[in-house]
Amino acid sequence: MTATILFVDDEPDLEALILQKFRRQIRDGKLALIFARDGLEALESLELNPQVDMVVSDINMPRMDGLSLLARLQEAEDKKSTIIVSAYGDMSNIRIAMNRGAFDFLTKPIDFADLEATIEKTIRHVEMLREVRRRQMEAERAYASLSRFFSPEIARRLAADVQGDGIEVHWRDVATLFTDITGFTSLVESAAPQTLGELLNEYFGGMTEIVFAHEGTVAKIIGDAIQVLFNAPGDQPDYATRAVACAHDLDAWAEDFSARWKARGVNFGTTRIGVHAGPALVGNFGGNRFFDYTAYGDTVNTAARLEAANKYLGTRICVSASVAKGAANFRGRPVGDLMLRGRSEPLRAFEPLPQAKFEAPATAQYSEAFAKMEAGDAAAMPAFAALVGMHADDPLAGFHLRRLLNGAKGTRMQLE
């Protein structure tokens, strides 16, 4: 690297002395020197030579003195590291210069060995500042990219991770949440493009804000589906609790969103949510040219299938037993043991409930009926029939009643 130095001094012999003293560094390409006779000429020179790394300036000069020049340099966005040269014993001006932001000072008559050492120290300082600025710009670019996927706090943390350890591909335990919209294909085919654009931008904007509020990671948005991760990339010991809380908030927001658009004459479908927890392969799978932070594995596939299970169960949120067990103070009711595609063993699933619904008498009545069904008790059918008779708006109770009426037994069920 060639360091460019602007010397500002009205002494006519100084330029020749400086060029003679630093001729070897100039010849080797280590230094490039520019000269100005006063502060105004120095400012003009800086406009023509923005690559200047540092300024060495005398104080007493015509038109604009060194202290005035220093003040102007400190007002600029690209502040130049400045060495002030003062008469020996002139402590008043030295104090003013240091208070105005001078990096260092020298006294006259100039000791060229001292000048060379001070210049080397200043160049090291300039290089350090340049590296800090470079890293800051890289972090800002990284944050702009990462903030599309991560909450602001996680994006800042990852942007500061210069080694990139947080996004390298590795196995880790995560909670995966999937959302989907019923009737989305019909909506796309029937809605006007302008309406559809406004609707989807509002929907995905609102949903991702909720995810970010719970410090979740938006791994993918494909069509009408959103894939969310918890406990990735950073550690979140309460990731199951976060996932359940996020699912509740997404459900409430989506229901309100659907009602608002229905009032405008747009039939926006129900948002269904599935959540599962377990090991997954997570990291950036985009290669060198693209950033694609996501997760793969059975945990991800199972979460997607739990989301799809809502269609048959009549529920809006369906979570696995691993999520229910991992979430603090989980409130919900058992759905049953689901035989999901791709799995050889049944998976116990639950429907998370808001606190008011969980504490309602109907939930206790459901639990009693479910326990009878699980035990193979013939009393399960009349128990579910009584529940549906009092709560016809409970689709999960209605689902189990239909199963029992069709001869099914127990809690194991094949949905697809």
C-alpha positions, 0 to 999 in steps of 0.5 A, a space after each residue: 500500500 502507498 500512503 499519500 501525505 499532504 504537507 502544508 507549509 509556506 517555507 520554500 525550502 521544506 519541499 526539497 528537504 522532505 523529498 530528499 529525506 523520503 526519497 527511498 520510500 518514494 522510490 519504493 512506492 511506500 509514500 506519495 507526497 503532495 505539497 501546499 503553501 497554506 490552508 486554502 491551497 491544502 483544501 483545494 488539493 484535498 478536493 483533487 486528491 481525496 486519496 490523501 491518508 494524512 496531513 502534516 501542517 504548520 500553524 503559522 501560514 498566510 490566508 488560512 493558518 494550520 489551526 483553522 485548516 485542522 478545524 475544517 478537516 474535522 468538519 469533513 465526513 472523511 476526517 484526515 489524520 493530522 500532525 500539527 507542527 508548532 514552534 518549540 514551547 508553544 504549548 497553547 497552540 499545541 493544546 488547541 490543536 489536540 483539542 481540535 482533533 490533531 492526531 499528534 504534533 511535532 516541534 520546530 526545528 523538525 527532527 527528521 527522525 522524529 518526523 519519520 517515526 511519527 508518520 509511521 505511527 500515523 500510517 499504522 493508525 490510518 490503516 487500522 481505521 481503514 480496516 475498522 471502516 471496511 469491517 463496518 461496511 461489511 457488517 452493514 451489508 451483511 445486516 441488510 441481507 440477514 435482516 430479511 431472514 432473522 429478527 433485528 437482534 439475531 441479524 446484528 449478532 450474525 453480521 458481527 460474526 466475521 468468522 461466519 460460525 453461526 451459519 455454517 452447516 451443522 446438526 442442531 436441535 430446533 423447533 420448526 414451524 410451518 404455516 399454510 393458507 387454505 384455498 390459496 390457489 383459488 385466491 390467486 386465480 380469482 383476485 386482481 393482481 393489484 389486490 393480491 399484491 397488497 394482500 400478500 405483502 400485508 400478510 407476509 409482512 405481519 406474519 414475519 414481524 410476529 416471528 421476529 418478535 419471538 426471535 424466530 428465523 424465517 427460513 423460507 417463504 414459498 408460495 403461501 407457506 412460511 417456514 420458521 426455525 427456533 434455536 437456530 442460528 443462535 442458542 435459545 434454550 426455551 425454543 419450544 416455548 417460543 415456538 408455541 407462543 409464536 404459533 398462538 400469536 400468528 394464529 390470532 393475527 391471521 384470523 384478524 387479518 382474514 376477517 378484515 379482508 373478508 369485510 373488503 369482499 376478499 375471501 382469504 382462507 384460514 392459516 394452518 400451523 404445524 410445529 415439531 421439535 428435534 434434530 435438523 441439519 441447518 445452515 447456509 445451503 446457498 453456495 458461494 453466490 446465494 444466501 439460503 439459511 434453512 434446515 433439512 431433515 425429518 424434523 422439518 418434514 414432520 412439521 410440514 405434515 403436522 401443518 397439513 394434518 390440520 386439514 383433516 382434524 379441523 384444527 388450526 394449530 397442531 404440534 408434536 409431543 416433543 414440542 408440548 413436552 418442551 414448552 413451559 406451562 404447555 396448555 393444550 389437548 391431545 389430538 391422537 397418535 398420527 401415522 404421518 407419511 414417511 414415518 413408521 411410528 405414530 406421532 402423538 400430536 396436541 392442539 395448543 389452546 389459549 388459556 381461556 379455552 384451556 380452562 373452559 369446562 369443555 376442555 375437561 369434558 374433551 379430555 375425559 372423552 379422549 381418555 375413554 377413546 384411548 382406553 378402548 372404552 365403548 363409552 367414548 362415542 356417547 361422550 364425544 356425542 354429548 360434547 358435540 351436542 353442546 359444542 357443535 363448533 368444536 371441529 376436533 371433537 366432531 372429527 373423533 365422533 365421526 371416526 368412532 361412528 365409522 368403526 374406528 377404535 383407539 387414538 391411532 389414525 391414518 390421515 392421508 
